[in-house]
């Protein structure tokens, strides 16, 4: 899979972070076992350039929201299978690191994503992640649309 098209959009400057932090202050918040999820129309609009590239390059037809995940230092997300179900033509989740770092296991290999890096998780992939020592903020861009209660397929 060619990831260059959406990697060209860089987030993570001080200005970006100030805007994102302001938008998070006015968003609805959901709590998951591993993080807080901030969701609002203004946050989604902020990532509109990236959404348009993905729609063009991967023929996405759905994506109504781009939430921000915030993990506390060293918070851990249990391993899970990324499954979207029959409605997903191309099931894909993209985590764009905005602040801090994100350690993750993908393809049986430990990796680290820093500010500006992108992590892609395809349909059917086994995936696990942990915030770095300073925590992590990241955009969650996925098809079909993100819903905080959808990750019920954790592997314990």
Buried (B, 14 or more C-beta within 10 A) or exposed (E): EEEEEBBEBEBBEEEBBEBBBEBBEEBEBBEEEBBBBBBBEEBBEBBEEBBBBBBEBBEBEEBEBBBBBBBEEEBEBEBBBBBBEEEBBBBBBBBBBBBBBBBBBBEEEEEEBEBBBBBBBEBEBBBBBBBBEEBBBBBBBBBBBBEBEEBEEEEE
